[in-house]
């Protein structure tokens, strides 16, 4: 392995800075175009025709790129072949290949940027100001849209393309893409094993159970703690700090710590259970002259014993639930506490004057006014819990015999243990749409997007 020399560091730093500069220049060009689109209008008919031609050309290139993507994943390949549209859909690729072959780096990127800048300058000089009510908003959110496109949309589209392929360990170099491969991948997701032996519906049922138990305990525990901390008391700030610590500690460290506590010989829980078992055994030995008490302590000495946390599927599932509840309650507590502190005390004072009990105040004032907080927090908590890979992986590794695997941990095994890349992409899309449909359904049922006082 070569030494890390100053030359290597400078070259690496220059590459990073070059990438950042390229992103900044692209963003600047897009911002300039957005400004011209919303705040300038052509003064003359030729200028209007020119500006509209530029817009139509850019839109046409974008449509061709989208069609080429759909063709490559096989969704419209037969249609393109039947209509002989391949020369059209491959036009952007061929144009760029010819340009890249004719122009060396970095001019192959700088010259198109300079051309776009010149077009923007021409549109600006041939235009005049115009008011725009929403133009500023679109210009300001454009950087965020670009970031979302780079970090979310493009990888998601690549995943869709990968789902319609036969890519695996032995076909990774030359995978085939097509609709038939996508149909086969989705068929295998629902009919075959998703990891080693477990089927999709078996793991999905366990994932739903895992999510319902955890989110219910998160919301209930967070609500109880938030109600307690919202009351005036001494050292309230200290209590808040202590209760938020499980959330502040990285989840991987917490999961590994809990894994050690579930060790059969040296874990905290089994040590306490052994001591308690010995305590009941000693009491039974000392009360042999009292049959009723002796039978009670003898039964307790047999009933209380170390738990096989990792060997028994039920106890293994309980162990990961305990770990995730420990991690999830502080977040809900903080969110609900913020919602409680935003509720005006005037509502409670008016309710007390009307003779409402504490339970009636909680039911008719606290819960309805917490809805704008609880709905997004519950959706986030559900998505996080549904995809809580690190707890399963670090505490039980999905064992014993895949009995604690959830969908995301089975997905991990399909990728990194069995190298089923196309299948895994289809599997990931299924998980995505499950969460998307649940979020839409939950918002409609809870009316979470409506105003609080409607």
N, C-alpha and C positions, 0 to 999 in steps of 0.2 A: 504494500500500500504506500503510495507516494506521500511525501510530507506536505503539510499545508503551508505553502510558501506565500509571501506577500503578493507575488504575481497572480497566483490562483485566487487569492482573496479579492484582489482588485478586479480580475476578470469576472468573478462571480457577482461582485457588487455592481459592476457595470451592466451585467445582464439583467439583474433585478431592477436597477434604475431605468434601464432601457425599456423594460416591460411596463413599468409604472408610467414612464413618459408616453409610451404608445397609447396606453389606456386614457391618459389625460388628454392627449391630442384628439383621439376619437371622440371622447366626451365633449371636448370643446367644439368640434365640428358639428356634432349632433345638437348641442345647445344653440349654436349659431343658426342651424337650419330651423330648429323649433322657433327661435325668435323671429326669423323671417316669415315663417308660416303663419304666426299668430299676430305679429305687430307690423308687418309691411304688406302693402298691396300694390300691384303694378299700376303705373300711371298711364301706360299706353297699351294698345291691343297687342303689338308684337311682344312687349315685355310679359303680358299675361300669357300669351301662347308659349313663350319660352319657359316661364316658371311652371306652367301646367305640364309641359313636356318633360321637364326634369322630374316632377312628382310622379307622372305616369311611368317614366322609365324606371325609377327606383322601385315603385310598386310592382312593376312587371318582373324585375329581377327577383324581388322577394317571393312572388308567386311561383316563379320557376324553381327557386331553391326549395320551396315547400313541396312542390310536385316531385322534384327529384328525390327528396327525402322519402316521400310516400312510395315512390317507385322502388327505391332501394330496399325498403322493408317489406315489399311485396304486396302492399295493399292495392296499388293501382298498376302493377307491372303488366298484367294481361291487357288492361284497357289501353295503356301506352303503346304496347306492341300492336294491338289491333288497329289503333288509329294512326300508327306510324309517327308518334310524337317524340320518339327518342332524340332526334336531332334538336328538338326544341327544349326538352327538359334538361339535356346535357349542355346546353349553350353556356350557362355561367361557368361550368367546370372547364369547358374547352377554351373559353376566353381567358380565364385565369391561368390555365396551363400554358397557353401561348404567350401571355404577358410575362409569366414567371420565367419562361425559357429565354425570352428576349431581353429581359431587364434584370441586372444583378441586384443583390441586396446591397444597401437598404433602399435603393431607388424604387424597387418594385412596390414598396409601401408608401414612400414619401411622395412619389409623383401622383398617385391617385388622391392622396390627401391634399396636395397642392391644387389639383384640378377641382376638387370639391370646394376648397376655399375660394378659388377664383370664381366658381359658379355662384357661391353665396355672395361674394362681393358684387358680382354683376347684378344679381337679383336685388341687392340692397340699393345699388346706385340707380336702378331703373324703377324703383318703387317709391312709395310715400307712406308716412305713418298712418296707422289705423288703430282704433281702440279695440281692446279684446277683454271681455269680462273674465274668461277662464284661462287666457293665455299664460299669465304669470304662474298659475297653479301647475299647468302642464310642464312649463319650463323648469320649475323647481323640483318636480317629482321625476324628471327625466333621468337624473343620475341613479335614483333608486331603482327605476325600471331597468336601466342598463345593468346594474348589479344583480338584480333578480334574474335577468336573462342569462348572465354569465354563470351565476352560481346555482340556479335552480332549473330554468327552462331548458337550457342546452343540455345539461346532464340528464334531465328527464326525457328529452327527445332521444338522446342516445340510448337510454334504457329501453324506451319503446322499440327502437330499432333492434336492439340486442335481443328483446323478447321474441322477435320474429326471425331468429337464427337458430342454427344447430351448434352454436359455439360451446365447446367443452374442452377438456384438457388436451385431447388428441386432435381437435379441429380448430384450435385457437389461431393457428397461422393462416388457415384458408377456410374460414367459416362460410356457410351458405346462408343466404337471406331469402325469405319468401313467406307468403301467407301460410303455406302448408306447415312450415316449421313452427310458426306462431300458434296455429291451431293445435299442433301436436304438443307443444310446451304447455299450453293451458289445459289440455286434456290430461296430461300427466300430473299437473298440479292437483286436480280434483279427483283423479282416479288412482294414482300411484302413491308410493311413499314419498314424502317431501324431504326426508333426511335419510335415515337408514331403514327403519321399519314403520315408523308412525305415519299415519295417513293425514291428509289435510283436515278432514272434519274432526278427527280425534284431537289434533293439536289446536284447531280453531275453537272447539268447545272448551278446552282447558284454558285457552287464552281469554275467552269471554268470562269464564269463572274467575280467573286471576284478576282481570280488569275490574269486574263488578265488586269483588271483595275488597280490593285495594282502594279503589276510588271511593267506595262507601265509607271505609274506615278513615281515609284521608279527610273527606269532607266532614264526617261526624267528629273526629278527633280535633281537626282544625277549628271547627265551629265552637266546640266546648272550650278549648284553650283560648280562643279569641274572645269569647264572652267573659271568661274569667279575667283575662288581662285588660279588658275594656273597663273593668270596675276600678274605682279608686282604691289603691292599696300602697303600702310601703314597699320600697325596693322593686317597683313594677318594671323599671328599666333593666334591672339585673335579671329578673325572671325572663323577660323578653330575649335578652342576649343568650341566656342559657338554652332556652327552647329553640332558638334559631340555629344553634351550633350544628345539629345534625345535617341541616341543609347547607351550611357554609362549608363543611368538610367535603372534599371531593368524593363522589359516590363510589368510585373504585376503591378508595381507601376504606370507606365504611363497609362496603361489601366484603372485602378481605378480612376486616376485623370481625364481622359477624360470622364469617365462615369458620374462623378459629374458635369462636364461642360455641359452635355446633359440633366441635370435635368430640368423638365418643369418649375418649379417655381424659383429655385435658381441657375440654370446653367448660365454660362457666356453668352452663345449665346442668350438665350431667354431674359435675362435682357437687353442686347443690342438691341434686336429686339423690346422689349416693349418701351424702351426709344426712339428708332427711330420712332416707331408708334406714340407715344405721340408727338414727334417733328413735324411730318407731320400733325397731327390733329390740333396742335396749329397754324401752318402756314395756314392751310385751314380756320381756324376760323378768321384769321387776313386778309385774302385775299378774303373775300366774295364779295367784290365790283368788283373784277376782275374775271369774270366767267371762262376764260380759265385757269388761274393759279389756281383758286379755284378747278376746276374739276381735275386738275393734282394732287394737294396735297390731295384732298379727295380720289382719286383713290389710291394713295400711302398709305394713312392711313388705307385703307381697305386691300391692297395687302400685306403690311408688318405686320406680326403678329407672335407671338410665335409659334414655330414648335413643334409638338408632336413627339419628337425624338424616344420615346420608344413605342408609341402606333401605329404609322403608319409604315407598313412594308418597304415602300420606304425610309422614313427618317431614320429608324433604320438601314437599309443597308448602307445608306450614312454615318451614324455616325461611324460604324465599319470600313468603308473604310478610312475615315478621320483619325481615330486613327492609323490604320496600315500604312498609307502613312507617317504619322509623325514618326513612328518607323523605317520604311524601307529606307527612303531617305538618312539618314546619312551613312549607310553602303555602299550603292552604290556610294555616293560621295567620301568616303575614297578610295574605290577600284579604281574608275575611275581616281581620282587625282593621285594615285600612278602610274597608267598606263600613264597618260599624262606626268608626270615628267620623265618617262623613254624614251620618244621619243626625239631623237636628234634634236636640233634646226637647224642642217645643212639641213634637208629636207625642212623646211619652208623657209630658206634663198635661197635655190636653186629654190623653187617654186616662190618666190617673184621676183627673177631675170628673170624667164620665164614669168612673168606677170600674175600669177595666183591670183585670188581674194581670199578673206577670206573664202568665201563659198566653192570655189574649193579646197582650202587647207584643210578645214575641211572634205570635202567629200572624197578626194583622198589620204589624208595623215593621218589625225587624226583618222577617223573611222576605216580604215583598220588596222592601227597599234594598235588600242584598242581592236581588236577582241580577242586576247589571254586573255585579262582581262575581257571583257564583257561576253564572252560565259560561262566560269565557274561561274561568278558572277550572271548571269541571271539564270543559272540552280539552283544554291544554293538559290537565291531569290525566284524562283518558288516553289521549294520544301518547303522552310520555310513558304511561304505565303499559299501554299496549305494546310499545316498542322498547321496553326496559330490558335491553339485552344484557348490560353489564352485571345486573343482580343475578340473573339466571346463570350466566356464564361463570362468574367468579365464585358463587356459593355452591352450586350443584353441578355445573357443566351440563345441565339438562337431564342428569341422571336421577335415580337409577333407571337404566333402560329407557331413556327418553321420556320418562314419566313426569318430568317437570319442564320439559321444553314448551315454549310458546312459539308463535309463528316466526318472530324475528330471530330467535335462537336456532330454529330449524332452518331458516333462510341462511344464517351464517354457516351452518354445517354444509348445506347444499353448495355453497360457494367455495369455502376454504377447506373442506374435507373431501368432498366428492367432485369438485371442479365442474359443476353443471351450470355454466354461465348463462346460456340462453334460457334454460329452465328457471334459474334463479331470478333473472330479470322479469319473466312472466309472473313468478311467485311474488316478487316485490310489487308489481303493478296490482295484483289481486289485493295485497295488504293495503296499498294506497287507496284503492276504491272502496274497500270496506270502511276505512276511517273517514273518507270523504262522505259517503252516504250516511254514516252514523252522525257526523257533525251536522249535515243539512237536516236530518230527521230531528236531532235534538234541538236545534235552533227553532224549528217549526213547532215542536211540541211545547217547548218552554216559552215561546215568543220572546226569545232573548234579544232580538234586535229592535223591539219596540220600546218606546219611551217608558220610563218608570211610572209616570203619573197619568198614563192613558187610562 
